[in-house]
Structures are given as C-alpha cells and as structure tokens.
Amino acid sequence: MKRLLSLFFVFAYGLAINADEVQIGSLWYDVNIQTGVAKVIKYKNNANYSGNIVIPSEITYNENQYTVSIIGEKAFESCNNIVSIVIPSSIKTIENQAFSSTFNIKEVHYDSLEALLEISFLGQVSTPVTDKNSTKVFFGDDEVTNVVIPEGVERIGNQTFENWSALTSVQLPSSLRSIGNYAFAGCMLLSNINIPRNVDHIGTYAFSWCKQISNITIPEKITTIEDGTFLACVSLEEIEIPYYVTSIGYNSFCDSGVSSVILPKSIETLGSGAFWGCYNLSDIYCYAETLPSTEYNSFPTTIGNITLHVNANAIELYNSTSPWNEFGHIETLSKDITISSLGIATYCSDDDLDFTGVDGIKAYIASGYNNNTGNVLLTRVKEVPAGTGILLMGDGGTYEIPTTDVDYTYANLLVGTLEDTNLTSVVGYKNYILANGSSGVKFYLSENGTLAANKAYLKIQTSANSAAKILKFSIVGENGENDDNTTDVGNVNALESNKEKVI
C-alpha cells in the first residue's frame, strides 16, 4: 500500500494537568483550564476514529479558546479506518504509541517542520520512530513508502528514517542544510532521493545499506565524506566527490557497487576501507597534485585491475609511491571538450588544461578591449588555469584535453562560469554572451538571464559616450604574431534575452 508522509517535529511542551475530557467535533480532548492547552486523546465508548481526520490548531470550550498542542498516548492506536490525518503546526508533543498499529492511513501531513529530531516524547527528545526505551510511537518504519519533507526544514536528525523497510522515495526541500548520522541507514528499498545543493553536512552512515540507490549527487558544499556514509550501497555505480572535499572517511564506500570514482584536487586523506570491497571498481580519476594519504586497505584487493588517471606532471610521483603504484595502469587525465559543427564555443574548466599537443582546436583569452573602436584582442593560450573563461575555435568534434598544473593567471575579459550564473547589469560594464541568435552565431548583449555552468561571457568596461556598436576580434598568438584573420563578429545593437543558454 503506497503511503505519502509529510513530517513535522518541534520542541517539547509540558504535559496537561487538571484536564476535562470533552468531545468537540469528531475528536476527543483533555482540556487544561489552567494552561489553555488541549490534548487529543483516544475515542471514548470503545469506538475508534475513522475517515479523514483534521486536527484543529485551536478549539473553543465553555466560551474559552484552547490551543491543541499535544497528541496523547495511543490517541490513534489501532484506528485502521483512518484514511488521512492533518496535524497542525500547533502540535508540540506526540506521546508514546500515538499512531501505533494504524495500518491503513494513506496520508499523514505535518505543517511547519522545524527540525526532525526535535519531536517530544513525554518531554524527552528522541528519534521519530522510537523513544529511549524503543517504544513504538509512529507507524512509519514498516509502512510508509514515500516521504515528502516540506520547505523550511533545515535539518534531518540522527536515525530519523533508519530501517524504514518500505521507504522507496524521499523528496527533500531546497532549504535543507544537514542530514544526520544514520538518517536513512538500512532503507533497503530507497532508490529515489536527490540531495539539495545547499546541504553542507551528511552524517556518518547516513545512507549505509541503501541497496537500491544507483545514482546520487553529493552537494558541492560538502567538505568531508564521513565514515560509512555509503557503506554497502551495492547499486551505486559512479560517484563524483565534490571540489572542496578534503577527506573520505572510514568505510565510506566500502562494499558499494561503484565502478568509477572522481577524486578532486582538494582531496588529502582516504580513510581505512574507503573503497575496500568495491570489486566493480575499474577507474579512479584523481586530480590531486599532492599524494593523498591512504591506509593499506583504502582500495580493494583488485587494485591491479583498476586504472588510475592522474595529471601528466604527477604520474612519476604516483608511480613511485605505495599503494598508488599498485594500480594496474596509471594514465594521464584528460578533459573531454566538445565543439559543435559551428566551430566556436566558450568554455570554463574546473581543472587546469594543456592544449599544447592537441590538434584541431585552439584556445583564446580576451586580453584587451578598445572602447572607442569596439576592438577585442584575443590571445591564443596553451596552458589554461582552472576557472579561466576561454573562447574555443576549431573543427567540430570531441577533444581529449590533458589536465596539468598551472600556477599563474591571465588578465582576461572572458569571465568563466563553474556553475549556472545569473548575469546582471553593473554600471560601467556590459555583458556579452556567445549565442546562436537571430543574427547567427555572435556575441549578444545580455543584461540579465542565466548562463550555464562551464561557459564564459565577455565583461567589457564601457563609457556612456562610447559609439562602438560592433565587437571586432583581433586574434594573435602567444608571442603576439597574427594567428588568424581579424574577425568581425557582427552588430550588437539589441538584447537577445532568450538566447542566454544557446551557446
């Protein structure tokens, strides 16, 4: 039976005392005259609740208003004829076994989530599945298949969904920042989950034993892969470690199904068992210039069947150091760059690139601009630092560009984008994007819009008196020699606001 669950967990509230038991509408309450608090309790007269239940945030009793803040112990126990239930943001406490054995509920909606750990069980903060004595308080661990967590939630607490055996899909909000230890551990049917880009912490063993997850993107704000995070994720085939991660913990990917791993330049440490038991592993792409520290069992026993890809200037270092020199093959890293049949594109890489020995494609920076003539000077470059915007010209096709290590930068009017970037107007500057617009493939003026990641745009300083309406590109080699004929890119006298992404 498919179930949808939206969760709400908040701070503790004191227990009601001196309460009257009354029925208002379809629900029974303990009404505390002194505190003004009402608690939902079990149905009286040996009956059960049924149908669609909506708990109000407030009730009126004897002409006084009472806030409904508590769902009492066993309030909905064994109410198998309930179809759905809506719980308001006024609820501060859910007591023991409030929903135990409620097997036929299809939807439970909670409002205004604050933090998933902060549900109160008789005044004690615990996990939403059990209290400290492992007393069942919520039916979800063996019944719910789908969980929808609403916007506004910033944290999923420790063990929140641990061992929810029926859970297949989780929808996380963009507001989420942190996922706790063991948060989804043992959810063996969980296959559909996207981690929002603003998450900056994923706890230990958070997705361990999630055997059906085959694809997951680790957000860019993560700097550490904690111990056991993806332990035994046997369906997980490829993983790219984010750019700023420095360490991968103990058993992080142990016994997982990964066949391909990308390690960023920032990586410093691979813990014991990090990739132990990953017998499908065939390729590791390591961009680190300095050897990451490892344990003897950081890699699987099949290391001799794995190809290690590293920067060209680091091959000798990796070849001479254990356990890196135990890889079956060590090859030069490269970046695949594709140019369409139009023969021109902008690009920005998160790796340092070397175009020196590559035929059929040339890379240029925009090294200068004359505001009076509209003349942009393009200078050919062969070594390109990461994050540098470049203009590529060449035959259509895909090229393997070797990565390298570049320790300098260029004065460059082409601004690179490593992520989707909003282009906004700045006084004294104009932004131009390369697009296949209404006038063909040219640089078009763009005062707003979004440019896709790994592209580049021209940011040119202009004056109010500038009469220039045409961008002309003078192309020279690295030593100042004429590299190609001067190119008139065309008139730039109208905004092409819908063309930002047509690169």
N, C-alpha and C positions, 0 to 999 in steps of 0.2 A: 504494500500500500504506500503510495507516494505521499510524502508529507512536506510541507513548507513551514519553516520556522524563522521568525524574526525575533531576535533576542533583546532583553533589557535587564541589566543588572546594576543596582545602585547601592547607596550606603545603608547601613543598619538603622533601624528605628526601634524605639523601646516597645516592649510588649504592653498590650492593653490590660488594664485592671478595672474593677468595678464596672463591668460591662453589662448592658442589656442585650438579650438576644431578640432580634426582630427580623421580620421578612419585609423587604421593600422591593417591589417589582418581583423578579424571578429569583432573587438571591437572598440568602440569609446572612446576617451580620451580627457581630458583637459590637455594640456601640458604647464607647467610653465617654461618659458625660463630662468627666473632668478634663480629659486631654483633647477632646474633639476629634478623636480618631475612630474610624470604623474598620473592623476586620471581617473579611469574607470567611464564612465558616461552612461546615457540611450542611447539606439539606436536612431538615428535621422530618420527623414522622416516617423514618425508614424509606425515604424516597431519594432519588438521585437527580442531579442536574442533567439536562439534555438539550439538544439543538444548538443554536448559535448563541454563545454566551458573550455579552459585552459588560465588562466590569466598569462602572462609572468611576470617575475620579472624586465624586462628591455625592453625598446623599443628604436628604432632609428628614429629620426625625424629631417629632414634637416641636416643630417650627424652628429647629436649630440645624445648622449646617455641620456636617462631619466629613472629614477627608478620608477617603478609602486608601489606607496606607499599607495594609497587611493582607496577605492571603494565608489563611490559617492552616494549621497542621491537618493533613488529609482532607482538605476542603473539597477537592475534586477526585478523591480516590475512587477508583472503580466506576467512574461515570462514563461508561462505554457508549452512551448515546449522544455524547457531545460531539458536534461536527466541527465547530471552530470556537475560539475564545480570543477576545481582545483585552489586553491588560494595559491600563493607562500608566502614564508617567508618574502618577501619584503613589504607586506601589513602591514601598521602600523595603519590605521584608517578605520573603517567601519561605514559609516554615516547612519543617520536615514532611516528606511524603505528600506534599500538596498535590502533585499530579501523578502519583504512583498508580500503576495499573490502569491508566486511562488510554486504552489501546486504540480507540477509533478516531481520535482527534486528527483531523486533516491539516488544520492550520492553527498556529498559535502566534499571535502578533504582540510584540512588546514595543513600546514607544520610548524615545529619548534615551538611548543607550549612553551610559557614562563610561563604564569600564567593566569588562566581562568578569573580572574576579570579584567585583565588589557587591555581589549579591549577599544578603544577610540571611543566615540560617539560625534562628533563635539567638540573634545578636552576635553570631560568630561569622567571620569572613572565611569563606571556603571556596571550593570549586562548584560550578553549577550542577554537577552530576551527583556529588555526594557531600555529606558533611564530614567532620573529622572522624566520625565513627562509621563512615561508609554507609550511612543510612540513605536509602534512595529518596531523592526529593524531586527528581524530574524524570520524565519518561524517555527523554531523547536518546539515551545512549544505545538503545537497541531498536528504535522505531523510526527516527527521523532520517529521511533520505536527502533532503535539501535544506540548506540554511542560508538565509538572506540577512546580512547584518547591515542595518541602515546607516546612512551618512551621519557623521558626527562622532562615531566611535573612533577612538584613537588607539586603544589597546585591547588586545585579546590576552587574557591572563593565562597563567600556568595551568596545564592539563584541562583547559576548557572543553575540548571535544575529544579528549583521549579515549580511544577504544570505542568510539561510536560506530558500531559494526555495520550499520545500514547506510551511513552517510556516503553519498556519491558526489555531491556538488555543493560548493560554498561560494557565495558571492560576497566579496569583501568591499568595503566602501573606500573611496579615494581619500577619506580623512584618516585612514589607519596609519599608525606610526610604528607600532610594536606588536610582535607575535611572541607569546610567552613560551617557556620551556614545556615540551611535550604537548603543545597546544592541539595538534592534530595527530599525535602519535597513535599508531595502531588502527587508523581509519583505513582499513584494507581495501575498501571499495571506492575510496575517494579518488576521482580521476579528473575532476574539473575544478581548478582553482587558479585564479590569477592574482598574484601579489601586487598590490598597488605600488606605484613608483616612489611614493613618499615614505614607505616603510624603511626605517634605518636600523631595526634590530629584529633578528629572528633567533629565538632561544634555542637552547640545547635540545636535541632530539625532537624538534618541533614537527617534522614530517617523517620521522622514522617509521618504518614498516607501512608506509602508504604504498602498497604494492601496485596500484593501478595508475599512479601518476606517471605519465610518459613525457610530459613537457612542462617545464616551469622556468620562469624568468626571475632571476634574483635581481632585486632593485639596485640601482646604481649607488644609492646612499649607504648600502651595506659595506662595512669595512672589515668585518670578521665573520667567517663561516664557523659557527660554534660546533662543539663536539656533537657528533651523531646526528646532525641536522637532517641528512637524507639517508641515514643508515637503512639498508635493505629495501631501498626503492627500486625494485627489480625491473620495473618497466621504464625507468628513466634512462634515456639513450644518449642525450647530449646535454652538456652544461657549459655555460659561459660564465666565468667568475667575473664580477664587476670590476671596473677600472681601479677602484680605490681599495680593494681588499688586500690586506697585508698578511693575513694568516688563515689557514684552513685547519680546523681542529681535529682532535682525536676521533677516528671512525666517521668522519663527516659524510663520506660517500661509500663507506665500507659495504661490500656485498651488493652494491647497486648495479644496474644494468648499463651504466654509461659506456659508450664506445668512443666518444670524442670529448675532450676537455680543453678549454681555453683558459690559460692562466695569464693574468695581466702583468704588466711591467712592475706593478707595485708589490707583487707577492714576495714575502720574505720567509714564511715558515709553512711547511707541510707537516702536520702532526702525525703521530703514530697511527697507522691503519687508515690514513686519509682516503686512500684508494685501494686498500687491501681487499682482495676477493672480487675485484672488478675484472672478471675474466673475459668480458667482451671488449675491454679497452684496447683500441688499436692505434689511436693517435692522441698525443698531447702537444698542444701548441703553447709554448712557454715564451712570453715576451720579456721576462726578467733579464736584465743585463748582468746583475749580480746574482750569483747562485743562491737560490733559496735553501735554507737549512731543512734537512729531512731526517727521518728516522729510518732504521733499516727496513721497516715494513710499511713505509709510506705508499709503496707501489705494490701491485700484485706479483705473485711468483712468476707470472707470464711476461715479465718485463722484457724479456728477449724477443717477444713478438710485437712489441709496441714501437711505433715510430715517434721520435721526439723531434719537434720542429722548433728551432731557436733562431735568433738573429744571426746573420752571417758573421759578424765580428765577435760572436760569443761561442761559436762552435768549438773552438780549441779548448776553451775553459770547461765546457760541459763534457767534452770527450776525455778529459783528464781527471775527472772527479767522480767518485762513487757517491750514490748509486746511479748517477746520471749516465755514466759511461757503460752501464749495463743494458741500456736500451738497445733493441735490435738494430735500429737505424737512427742516425741523427742527421737531419736535413735542415736546409735554410728556410726560414719562414718567408712567406710572401703574402701579399695582399692582392686579391682579385679585384680588378677595376674594369668596369665595362663602359665603353663608349658606343653610343648608338651610331647608326649609319649617317647621322648628321655630321659626325666628325668633330664635335666640340661639346665640352661639358665642364661644369665646375665641380670641385671635389675638395673634401677635407677629411683627413685620416686621423684616427687616434693613435697611430703608430708613426714613427719616423720612417720615411720611404727613400729608396735609392733608385732613380730612373737611369742610372749611368749606362747599364748594359742592355737596356730594353729598346728594341726596335719597334717602329710603327706608332709611337706615342711620345709626345713632348709635354713637359710641364712648365707653366709660366706663373710668375707672380706679377702683380701690378705695382711697379716700383715708383711710379710718378704720375702726376696729372697737371696739365696746364689749364687753369680755369678760363683763360681768355680764348684759347683755341679749341678747347674740348679734347685735347690730345692726351690719351692714356698710354704710358710706356709699359709694355710687357717685357719682362726679362726672363729668359729661359733659365731654369734651375734644374739640377740633377739630384741633389740631396735635399729633402723636404722635411723640416721638423714637424712633429705631430701638432695638430691644431692649426696648421697653416692653410689658408684658403689658396687654391691654385686653379688656373684655367688649363684644361687639357685639350690638346688638339692631336688628331691622328686618325688612322683608319678605324672604322667601326669594328668592334670586337671586344673580347675579354683578354686582359693582360695580367700576368703574374708579376707584381712589383715587389722585389725583395725589401724586407724591413732592415733597418740599420739603426745606428745610434748617432744622432745629430745634437751637438751641444751649442748651437747658435740659432739665432732667429733672423728674420728679414724685416726690413721696413716695407710694408705691404699694404696696399689699399683693398685687397681682397680679404674679406673677413670670413673665416671658416665657421661652420656650424657643426658641433659634435652631437647636438640634439635638436629637435624641432625648435625653431627660433622665431619669435614674434618680431617683425620688422616695424619699428615705429619711427616717426619723424623726429629729427633732432635739429634744432636751429643751427643753421650754417652748414648742414650736411644733406646730401641726397643719397638714397639707396637705390642701386640698380641691380636687377636680377636677370640672369640669362634664362630666356624662355622662348618657346616656340609659339609666339603670339600671333596676333592678327597680321603683323607685318613680317612674319618669318622669324628665324632664329636670331635674336638680337638681345641686347641688354635693355630692359624696360624699367622705367622709373616706377618705384614701388614705395608708397608712403605708409602702407600697413599690410598686414597679412602674415602668413606663416611660411617660412622656408624650411624645407625638410632637412633632417639631420644629414651630415656628411656631404653638404654642399657649401657654396660660398657665394657672397654677394659683394658688389663694389660699394664702398662707402667713401663718397667723394666730398671734400670740402668745397663749398661754392660761395660766391658772393651774390648779393641781391642785384648787382649791376651786371652780372655775367650774361653775355649774349649767346653763350655756347648752347646749341641745341643738338649737336651731333657729337657722339663719342667716337674718336678715331684711335685705333690701336697701332702704335709703332712697336714692332717686335724685334728684340735684339737678343743675341746670345749672352752667355755668362760673361764674356770678355768685351761686350759692347758692340760686337760685329752684327751686321744685319743678318737676321735669322730667317725671316720670311718677308714677303711683300707687306707694306702697310695696308691694314685692313680697315675699311670704313664699315662700322657695324650698323650704322643707319640712324635715322631720325629718332629722337627720344622726346616727343612732344605731347605725349598723352599717357595717362595712367592705364596700365593693364592689370587691374586689380584682381582679376580672376585667373591670372596666369602664374601665380607665385610658385606653384608646385610643378609646373610643366617645364622641367629642367632638361 
